[in-house]
């Protein structure tokens, strides 16, 4: 005769099962963390070895110290003039800056100049539709005029922005934050990407028109609300086109200062994104890693079935760095200069990053650089709450069991940039303190660091999955 259990006994049995399950989970996570720690230490040593090899063959960028001092002197004069005119002008600060005026027409220019301004405005509007179109526009610009170093740097950084946007709807991070924060973070990333393009791309196009006509057209910069800070650099670059490093550093300073007041210090984005607890989680989950994929090589992997291409899968090494604090203007500028030093300071890094850019169309999925780990096909992705264990067991993942990383345009729609505050950020020569020659980083291989960060993110994802209420 079967004994029927009372409600209290049933509860005790269920509690014991839950306790055993939780104990098993704890043991699994402790084991996973230990394995990850060993992997991280091994990866650090390997990263140094890879970085050492990539440092062979330094690339010269022709930094002219005398020209740099001359430019600083000119910019100090401009800052004094800016300050004087602001004091004399009774208008609100946003409209009182001398070099940037609300140029809504092209009155005062000849017919050819009017046509150029209108052409640039139309081109910028068309190319500023999305991260995908912006990223391609930067690369096309660099391919046509390779002396414009910043255009290639912007292309590679813009790829990272697209990957970060797609992550918000991907297989790991989408489960760790709520939908409201995901939308706000997407808007933040999109606005940064769009505003930098809105400011910088007209400058690049104006240079391209100048080259085609054989004469400088930089007196037209005010038509595009460009800061007075940039005029001396474009004038100098026109005379000395080998000084691409100085122009690149100037554009790094300009664009980061441009978005500082318009996005990073915007009360809406500060409260809903930068100061939100979830933002710290995203920084810990590789959001602050800037990656430069380096070509494509076949590499022996472990833990992959022989049926998958003879146990060999495509491996792209990664160079790059980690941005410590996105909400710090100084940190972003220093990171930009270090990324320039990496991309244009080493022949091998530049050659292989350019090979990747040329051969791999940007769609916003991380499968572009690690197709043996990510997939843009949601139906073919793994999502069973045990991603961290799978990642530790195998260096790469077999087809049908990879991490979901969607293409950008499949998960986010094009977003209008909205009104842009018009004022000149350059009001004080104190801003010049970061105008210094870039330094080539020494430790920059990110292959293992990125892989380890994925494992940490997967652990957090699996814990969240484990704690989800069970239905049925």
C-alpha positions, 0 to 999 in steps of 0.5 A: 500500500502506497503511503501518501505524503502530507503537504508538509512532507511534500514541502520538505522533499521539495526543499531538499531537492532545491537545496541539492540543486542549489548546492550543485549550482554553487559547485559548478560555478566555483569550478567554472571560476577556477578554470576561468582564473587559470585561463586568464593567467595563461592568456595574459602571458600569451597576449604579451607574446603575441603583442611582442610579435606584432610590435615588429615593424614600427610605422612612422607617422611624422609628428613635427614638434615645431609645427605642433608648437606653432599650432598651439600658439595659434589655438591660444590666440583663437581661444583668447578671441573666442573669450573676448567675443563671448564677453562682448556678446549679450546673446545666450552662450550657445549662440554667442560663439564667433566661429560657429554661427547658424549658417542656414544659407550659403549667402556670400559664397559664389555659385561653385561654393554654394554647390559644394556646401549643398552637395556635402550637406546632402551626402552627409544626410544620406550617409548618416542614416545608421551605424552601418552606412556611417562605418562604410562611409569612413572606409570609403573615405580612407580608401580614396585618401589614405592620408586621412588616418582618422577616417580609418580609425573612425571606421574601426571604432564605429564597427565596435559601436555597431557590435555594442548596439547589437549586443543589447539584443544578443544572446547573453546581454539581453537577458541581463538588463531590462528592455527600458535600459537597453533602449536608452543605451542604444539611443546613447550609443547611436547618438554618439555615433551619429553626432561624431559623424555629423561633425567630422564627415563634412570636414573629410568631404570638404578636404576631398573637394579641396583635393579635387579642385586643387585649392583649399576650401576650409573657409567653408567650415562654418557652414557645417558648424565646425569648431574654430579649433579645427581650422588651423589643423586643416590649413596646416594639413593642406600644406603638410599632408604627411602630418596625418598624425597631428590632424588625427589627434586634433579630430580625436580631441574635437569629436570627443569634446563635441559629444561631451556636452551634447551627449555625455553630460546630457542630463537624460543620458547621465541619469538613464545610462551613465549613472545607471547600475546596469551600465556598470554591468555592461562595462564589465561585460566587454562593452568597454573593449575596443577591438581591431580584428586582424585578418583571418587565419586557420588555427588549431582549436580544441574541443571541436568535432573533427567533422567541423573542417578537420578540427580547424576553424577560422580564427581572427586574432584581436588587437585593441584596448579596454576603455576604463571609464566611458563617462570620462572625457580625458579617458576617452581622448587618451584611449583614442590616441592609444588606438591611433598609436596601435593602428598607425604605429605598427605595420603589421597591425595596420596591414591586417586590420585593413585587410579585415576591413576590406574583406568583411562587410560591416553588419553589426554581428560579432560573427564577422570576426569570430564566426566559429563562436558567434552566429547571426542566426537566432535559430542556430544559436545556443540558449540553454542557460549553460553557455559558460560551461560550454565556453570553457569546454571548447575554445570554439563552438560547433555549428548550431551551438554558437552564441547569438550575435544579430546583425544590427539592422535586424534588431534596431531600426534607423533612428533620427538624430534629433536637434543638435545644440549649436555652440563651440566647445573650444572656449579655453586653451586649457583644452590643448593639454592633451594635444600631444604626440600619441604613444604606441601601446605595448600590450594590446593583444585582446584575443584572450582577454575578449574570450575571458570576458565572454566567459564572465558574461556567460557566467552572469547570464547562466546565473540569471537563467538559473534563478528564473522562475520555472513554469509548468 
